[in-house]
Amino acid sequence: MAVVLDVSDLLVASWEIDEEDARKLTSGLEPARVEGRFLVSIVGLGRVHARAGHIPLPAFSQINLRTYALLDGQVAVLFLHSWVTAWGIVVAFAGGPVGTARIRSETGRLDAPGVGMHLRYSVGEPVDSGPLGRLELGLHRRGRLRAFTVRRGPAEWLAAEPTEVRADPLLSLGLDPTARPGLLYAPKATLRIDARPRPVGAAR
């Protein structure tokens, strides 16, 4: 059964990392460059209205921590961890490790105090999202490496500039949480997950 996520205030904050750190994060997979750079990203889904088939699910918010890896030559999003508000456990359908958190999000603001995430930003003009707004192959490790596909609907992407940044989840990865991220913002987006994650070959 397909799960459709209608998302408000979709924010992608990305930090450039070096190849050594990228290899540690991908752990056995080949790290992928995105527009020539190794990246780690924190993505906020400010408000998600989900439905499984025709059945509506309770609304929730989510923050996920991700990097990028190659699978059979294709660039994929490798989910490292996700945090959701209480009703968001539905994302366990697709994602890897999931914890609950208090998340507050609106245009220009993303906060999750228990996670150590605090981001203020200003929104600018329309911009091409590049690969970050188009990747549809997802990976996570829940017991073993699994892959799934997220179909993306149309979205208007806007440039954004950070004004205040606290990103403690980077500390757990041994990365600098004070560096300035690059931002992309979409007021609305639709994501569709058509099937449960599938195991990737036993060698993984």
FIRO-311234 format. One record per residue (C-alpha): residue number from 1; residue in three letters; x negated, y, z negated. Coordinates in Angstrom, 2 decimals. Last residue first. Layout:
<pts>
<pt num="NUM" residuo="ALA" px="X" py="Y" pz="Z"/>
...
</pts>
This chain:
<pts>
<pt num="204" residuo="ARG" px="-26.04" py="-5.61" pz="-1.94"/>
<pt num="203" residuo="ALA" px="-27.08" py="-8.98" pz="-0.58"/>
<pt num="202" residuo="ALA" px="-23.55" py="-10.22" pz="-1.26"/>
<pt num="201" residuo="GLY" px="-22.18" py="-8.03" pz="1.52"/>
<pt num="200" residuo="VAL" px="-19.93" py="-5.09" pz="0.53"/>
<pt num="199" residuo="PRO" px="-16.83" py="-5.85" pz="-1.49"/>
<pt num="198" residuo="ARG" px="-13.63" py="-4.18" pz="-0.27"/>
<pt num="197" residuo="PRO" px="-11.96" py="-1.20" pz="-1.98"/>
<pt num="196" residuo="ARG" px="-8.16" py="-1.44" pz="-1.92"/>
<pt num="195" residuo="ALA" px="-6.43" py="-0.25" pz="1.23"/>
<pt num="194" residuo="ASP" px="-5.09" py="2.83" pz="3.01"/>
<pt num="193" residuo="ILE" px="-6.47" py="5.69" pz="0.94"/>
<pt num="192" residuo="ARG" px="-5.05" py="8.98" pz="2.28"/>
<pt num="191" residuo="LEU" px="-6.36" py="12.44" pz="1.42"/>
<pt num="190" residuo="THR" px="-4.49" py="15.72" pz="1.93"/>
<pt num="189" residuo="ALA" px="-6.01" py="19.14" pz="1.37"/>
<pt num="188" residuo="LYS" px="-4.97" py="22.55" pz="0.06"/>
<pt num="187" residuo="PRO" px="-6.80" py="25.67" pz="-1.17"/>
<pt num="186" residuo="ALA" px="-10.09" py="24.38" pz="0.28"/>
<pt num="185" residuo="TYR" px="-13.41" py="25.47" pz="-1.23"/>
<pt num="184" residuo="LEU" px="-17.05" py="24.85" pz="-0.33"/>
<pt num="183" residuo="LEU" px="-19.91" py="25.73" pz="-2.64"/>
<pt num="182" residuo="GLY" px="-23.72" py="25.63" pz="-2.61"/>
<pt num="181" residuo="PRO" px="-25.16" py="25.12" pz="-6.06"/>
<pt num="180" residuo="ARG" px="-27.51" py="27.36" pz="-8.07"/>
<pt num="179" residuo="ALA" px="-29.90" py="25.44" pz="-10.30"/>
<pt num="178" residuo="THR" px="-29.16" py="25.45" pz="-14.05"/>
<pt num="177" residuo="PRO" px="-28.20" py="21.77" pz="-14.34"/>
<pt num="176" residuo="ASP" px="-31.69" py="20.56" pz="-13.34"/>
<pt num="175" residuo="LEU" px="-31.53" py="16.81" pz="-12.69"/>
<pt num="174" residuo="GLY" px="-32.27" py="13.80" pz="-14.91"/>
<pt num="173" residuo="LEU" px="-29.04" py="12.10" pz="-13.85"/>
<pt num="172" residuo="SER" px="-27.41" py="12.58" pz="-17.26"/>
<pt num="171" residuo="LEU" px="-28.44" py="16.24" pz="-17.04"/>
<pt num="170" residuo="LEU" px="-26.48" py="16.64" pz="-13.81"/>
<pt num="169" residuo="PRO" px="-23.26" py="15.97" pz="-15.72"/>
<pt num="168" residuo="ASP" px="-24.10" py="19.14" pz="-17.73"/>
<pt num="167" residuo="ALA" px="-23.09" py="21.48" pz="-14.92"/>
<pt num="166" residuo="ARG" px="-22.74" py="25.03" pz="-16.25"/>
<pt num="165" residuo="VAL" px="-22.42" py="27.68" pz="-13.58"/>
<pt num="164" residuo="GLU" px="-21.16" py="31.27" pz="-13.54"/>
<pt num="163" residuo="THR" px="-20.80" py="33.46" pz="-10.40"/>
<pt num="162" residuo="PRO" px="-20.84" py="30.75" pz="-7.73"/>
<pt num="161" residuo="GLU" px="-20.11" py="31.85" pz="-4.14"/>
<pt num="160" residuo="ALA" px="-17.42" py="30.36" pz="-1.94"/>
<pt num="159" residuo="ALA" px="-16.97" py="29.81" pz="1.81"/>
<pt num="158" residuo="LEU" px="-13.52" py="28.67" pz="2.82"/>
<pt num="157" residuo="TRP" px="-12.27" py="25.41" pz="4.29"/>
<pt num="156" residuo="GLU" px="-8.80" py="25.17" pz="5.80"/>
<pt num="155" residuo="ALA" px="-7.76" py="21.53" pz="5.63"/>
<pt num="154" residuo="PRO" px="-6.37" py="19.02" pz="8.13"/>
<pt num="153" residuo="GLY" px="-5.78" py="15.49" pz="6.79"/>
<pt num="152" residuo="ARG" px="-8.58" py="13.25" pz="5.63"/>
<pt num="151" residuo="ARG" px="-8.49" py="9.47" pz="5.71"/>
<pt num="150" residuo="VAL" px="-10.37" py="7.90" pz="2.81"/>
<pt num="149" residuo="THR" px="-11.95" py="4.54" pz="3.58"/>
<pt num="148" residuo="PHE" px="-13.21" py="2.06" pz="1.02"/>
<pt num="147" residuo="ALA" px="-16.45" py="0.32" pz="0.13"/>
<pt num="146" residuo="ARG" px="-17.50" py="-1.80" pz="-2.84"/>
<pt num="145" residuo="LEU" px="-20.90" py="-2.45" pz="-4.41"/>
<pt num="144" residuo="ARG" px="-20.70" py="-4.86" pz="-7.32"/>
<pt num="143" residuo="GLY" px="-19.31" py="-4.87" pz="-10.83"/>
<pt num="142" residuo="ARG" px="-17.69" py="-1.52" pz="-10.15"/>
<pt num="141" residuo="ARG" px="-20.27" py="0.14" pz="-7.95"/>
<pt num="140" residuo="HIS" px="-18.74" py="2.73" pz="-5.68"/>
<pt num="139" residuo="LEU" px="-18.72" py="3.58" pz="-2.00"/>
<pt num="138" residuo="GLY" px="-16.60" py="5.91" pz="0.16"/>
<pt num="137" residuo="LEU" px="-16.45" py="6.29" pz="3.93"/>
<pt num="136" residuo="GLU" px="-14.41" py="9.29" pz="5.10"/>
<pt num="135" residuo="LEU" px="-16.93" py="12.15" pz="5.36"/>
<pt num="134" residuo="ARG" px="-15.36" py="15.24" pz="6.97"/>
<pt num="133" residuo="GLY" px="-15.58" py="18.12" pz="4.52"/>
<pt num="132" residuo="LEU" px="-19.16" py="17.44" pz="3.50"/>
<pt num="131" residuo="PRO" px="-20.12" py="16.83" pz="7.14"/>
<pt num="130" residuo="GLY" px="-19.79" py="20.52" pz="8.07"/>
<pt num="129" residuo="SER" px="-17.20" py="22.54" pz="6.19"/>
<pt num="128" residuo="ASP" px="-16.91" py="25.08" pz="8.99"/>
<pt num="127" residuo="VAL" px="-16.10" py="28.39" pz="7.31"/>
<pt num="126" residuo="PRO" px="-13.12" py="30.60" pz="6.56"/>
<pt num="125" residuo="GLU" px="-14.03" py="33.74" pz="4.56"/>
<pt num="124" residuo="GLY" px="-14.79" py="34.16" pz="0.89"/>
<pt num="123" residuo="VAL" px="-13.76" py="32.76" pz="-2.48"/>
<pt num="122" residuo="SER" px="-15.46" py="33.88" pz="-5.71"/>
<pt num="121" residuo="TYR" px="-16.71" py="31.34" pz="-8.22"/>
<pt num="120" residuo="ARG" px="-16.64" py="30.36" pz="-11.86"/>
<pt num="119" residuo="LEU" px="-17.84" py="26.94" pz="-12.93"/>
<pt num="118" residuo="HIS" px="-17.92" py="25.26" pz="-16.32"/>
<pt num="117" residuo="MET" px="-18.55" py="21.54" pz="-16.64"/>
<pt num="116" residuo="GLY" px="-19.84" py="20.14" pz="-19.93"/>
<pt num="115" residuo="VAL" px="-17.74" py="16.98" pz="-19.70"/>
<pt num="114" residuo="GLY" px="-15.74" py="17.75" pz="-22.84"/>
<pt num="113" residuo="PRO" px="-15.29" py="21.34" pz="-21.70"/>
<pt num="112" residuo="ALA" px="-13.93" py="20.50" pz="-18.22"/>
<pt num="111" residuo="ASP" px="-13.54" py="23.83" pz="-16.42"/>
<pt num="110" residuo="LEU" px="-13.14" py="24.83" pz="-12.77"/>
<pt num="109" residuo="ARG" px="-12.35" py="28.45" pz="-11.87"/>
<pt num="108" residuo="GLY" px="-12.02" py="30.70" pz="-8.84"/>
<pt num="107" residuo="THR" px="-8.69" py="29.32" pz="-7.67"/>
<pt num="106" residuo="GLU" px="-7.34" py="27.21" pz="-10.50"/>
<pt num="105" residuo="SER" px="-8.66" py="24.31" pz="-12.52"/>
<pt num="104" residuo="ARG" px="-8.49" py="23.10" pz="-16.09"/>
<pt num="103" residuo="ILE" px="-9.68" py="19.60" pz="-16.92"/>
<pt num="102" residuo="ARG" px="-9.35" py="17.78" pz="-20.24"/>
<pt num="101" residuo="ALA" px="-11.14" py="14.50" pz="-19.79"/>
<pt num="100" residuo="THR" px="-10.54" py="10.81" pz="-19.13"/>
<pt num="99" residuo="GLY" px="-13.22" py="8.44" pz="-17.87"/>
<pt num="98" residuo="VAL" px="-13.59" py="6.57" pz="-14.58"/>
<pt num="97" residuo="PRO" px="-16.39" py="4.31" pz="-13.32"/>
<pt num="96" residuo="GLY" px="-15.88" py="3.55" pz="-9.62"/>
<pt num="95" residuo="GLY" px="-13.08" py="4.85" pz="-7.48"/>
<pt num="94" residuo="ALA" px="-10.30" py="3.62" pz="-5.23"/>
<pt num="93" residuo="PHE" px="-7.40" py="2.22" pz="-7.21"/>
<pt num="92" residuo="ALA" px="-9.10" py="3.55" pz="-10.38"/>
<pt num="91" residuo="VAL" px="-7.68" py="6.82" pz="-9.07"/>
<pt num="90" residuo="VAL" px="-4.37" py="5.89" pz="-10.75"/>
<pt num="89" residuo="ILE" px="-6.14" py="6.63" pz="-14.03"/>
<pt num="88" residuo="GLY" px="-5.14" py="10.18" pz="-13.25"/>
<pt num="87" residuo="TRP" px="-2.24" py="10.37" pz="-15.69"/>
<pt num="86" residuo="ALA" px="-4.46" py="11.38" pz="-18.61"/>
<pt num="85" residuo="THR" px="-6.64" py="13.94" pz="-16.86"/>
<pt num="84" residuo="VAL" px="-9.44" py="12.53" pz="-14.76"/>
<pt num="83" residuo="TRP" px="-13.20" py="12.11" pz="-14.94"/>
<pt num="82" residuo="SER" px="-15.17" py="10.37" pz="-12.22"/>
<pt num="81" residuo="HIS" px="-18.63" py="8.78" pz="-12.05"/>
<pt num="80" residuo="LEU" px="-21.32" py="7.85" pz="-9.53"/>
<pt num="79" residuo="PHE" px="-19.28" py="7.87" pz="-6.32"/>
<pt num="78" residuo="LEU" px="-21.44" py="7.17" pz="-3.25"/>
<pt num="77" residuo="VAL" px="-20.04" py="9.18" pz="-0.31"/>
<pt num="76" residuo="ALA" px="-21.04" py="7.48" pz="2.93"/>
<pt num="75" residuo="VAL" px="-23.22" py="8.31" pz="5.93"/>
<pt num="74" residuo="GLN" px="-23.04" py="5.51" pz="8.49"/>
<pt num="73" residuo="GLY" px="-26.11" py="3.51" pz="9.56"/>
<pt num="72" residuo="ASP" px="-24.81" py="0.23" pz="8.22"/>
<pt num="71" residuo="LEU" px="-24.20" py="1.93" pz="4.87"/>
<pt num="70" residuo="LEU" px="-26.24" py="5.08" pz="4.31"/>
<pt num="69" residuo="ALA" px="-26.04" py="7.01" pz="1.06"/>
<pt num="68" residuo="TYR" px="-24.72" py="10.29" pz="-0.34"/>
<pt num="67" residuo="THR" px="-24.33" py="11.51" pz="-3.93"/>
<pt num="66" residuo="ARG" px="-21.34" py="11.83" pz="-6.18"/>
<pt num="65" residuo="LEU" px="-19.91" py="13.16" pz="-9.44"/>
<pt num="64" residuo="ASN" px="-16.14" py="13.38" pz="-9.60"/>
<pt num="63" residuo="ILE" px="-13.75" py="15.81" pz="-11.26"/>
<pt num="62" residuo="GLN" px="-10.04" py="15.08" pz="-11.31"/>
<pt num="61" residuo="SER" px="-6.66" py="16.64" pz="-12.06"/>
<pt num="60" residuo="PHE" px="-3.33" py="14.85" pz="-12.48"/>
<pt num="59" residuo="ALA" px="0.26" py="14.70" pz="-11.22"/>
<pt num="58" residuo="PRO" px="2.40" py="11.69" pz="-12.08"/>
<pt num="57" residuo="LEU" px="3.01" py="9.24" pz="-9.23"/>
<pt num="56" residuo="PRO" px="5.64" py="9.45" pz="-6.51"/>
<pt num="55" residuo="ILE" px="6.75" py="6.14" pz="-4.94"/>
<pt num="54" residuo="HIS" px="7.13" py="6.27" pz="-1.13"/>
<pt num="53" residuo="GLY" px="3.93" py="4.33" pz="-0.46"/>
<pt num="52" residuo="ALA" px="1.90" py="5.07" pz="-3.55"/>
<pt num="51" residuo="ARG" px="2.29" py="8.79" pz="-4.11"/>
<pt num="50" residuo="ALA" px="-0.06" py="11.38" pz="-5.51"/>
<pt num="49" residuo="HIS" px="0.25" py="15.05" pz="-6.46"/>
<pt num="48" residuo="VAL" px="-3.28" py="16.17" pz="-7.34"/>
<pt num="47" residuo="ARG" px="-4.13" py="19.48" pz="-8.99"/>
<pt num="46" residuo="GLY" px="-7.63" py="20.93" pz="-9.23"/>
<pt num="45" residuo="LEU" px="-9.54" py="18.24" pz="-7.39"/>
<pt num="44" residuo="GLY" px="-13.07" py="19.19" pz="-8.41"/>
<pt num="43" residuo="VAL" px="-16.12" py="17.78" pz="-6.68"/>
<pt num="42" residuo="ILE" px="-19.59" py="17.66" pz="-8.21"/>
<pt num="41" residuo="SER" px="-22.23" py="17.01" pz="-5.60"/>
<pt num="40" residuo="VAL" px="-25.73" py="15.53" pz="-5.32"/>
<pt num="39" residuo="LEU" px="-27.64" py="16.28" pz="-2.16"/>
<pt num="38" residuo="PHE" px="-30.53" py="15.18" pz="0.04"/>
<pt num="37" residuo="ARG" px="-30.92" py="17.70" pz="2.84"/>
<pt num="36" residuo="GLY" px="-31.05" py="17.68" pz="6.65"/>
<pt num="35" residuo="GLU" px="-27.39" py="18.45" pz="7.28"/>
<pt num="34" residuo="VAL" px="-26.48" py="15.73" pz="4.81"/>
<pt num="33" residuo="ARG" px="-29.45" py="13.42" pz="4.34"/>
<pt num="32" residuo="ALA" px="-28.57" py="9.89" pz="3.35"/>
<pt num="31" residuo="PRO" px="-30.19" py="7.78" pz="0.65"/>
<pt num="30" residuo="GLU" px="-30.86" py="4.16" pz="1.66"/>
<pt num="29" residuo="LEU" px="-29.14" py="1.83" pz="-0.77"/>
<pt num="28" residuo="GLY" px="-30.96" py="-0.07" pz="-3.50"/>
<pt num="27" residuo="SER" px="-30.44" py="2.51" pz="-6.24"/>
<pt num="26" residuo="THR" px="-28.60" py="5.43" pz="-4.58"/>
<pt num="25" residuo="LEU" px="-29.33" py="7.71" pz="-7.53"/>
<pt num="24" residuo="LYS" px="-32.99" py="6.71" pz="-7.84"/>
<pt num="23" residuo="ARG" px="-33.51" py="7.11" pz="-4.10"/>
<pt num="22" residuo="ALA" px="-32.02" py="10.63" pz="-4.17"/>
<pt num="21" residuo="ASP" px="-34.29" py="11.55" pz="-7.08"/>
<pt num="20" residuo="GLU" px="-37.37" py="10.54" pz="-5.08"/>
<pt num="19" residuo="GLU" px="-36.04" py="12.28" pz="-1.96"/>
<pt num="18" residuo="ASP" px="-35.72" py="15.65" pz="-3.64"/>
<pt num="17" residuo="ILE" px="-32.42" py="17.19" pz="-4.70"/>
<pt num="16" residuo="GLU" px="-30.23" py="19.91" pz="-3.19"/>
<pt num="15" residuo="TRP" px="-27.19" py="20.78" pz="-5.30"/>
<pt num="14" residuo="SER" px="-23.61" py="20.64" pz="-4.08"/>
<pt num="13" residuo="ALA" px="-20.36" py="22.08" pz="-5.45"/>
<pt num="12" residuo="VAL" px="-17.24" py="20.90" pz="-3.59"/>
<pt num="11" residuo="LEU" px="-13.95" py="22.49" pz="-4.70"/>
<pt num="10" residuo="LEU" px="-10.45" py="21.33" pz="-3.80"/>
<pt num="9" residuo="ASP" px="-7.94" py="23.78" pz="-5.25"/>
<pt num="8" residuo="SER" px="-4.72" py="21.86" pz="-4.53"/>
<pt num="7" residuo="VAL" px="-4.67" py="18.20" pz="-3.49"/>
<pt num="6" residuo="ASP" px="-1.98" py="16.05" pz="-1.91"/>
<pt num="5" residuo="LEU" px="-3.17" py="12.49" pz="-2.51"/>
<pt num="4" residuo="VAL" px="-1.67" py="9.64" pz="-0.50"/>
<pt num="3" residuo="VAL" px="-2.01" py="6.02" pz="-1.67"/>
<pt num="2" residuo="ALA" px="-1.41" py="3.38" pz="0.99"/>
<pt num="1" residuo="MET" px="0.00" py="0.00" pz="0.00"/>
</pts>
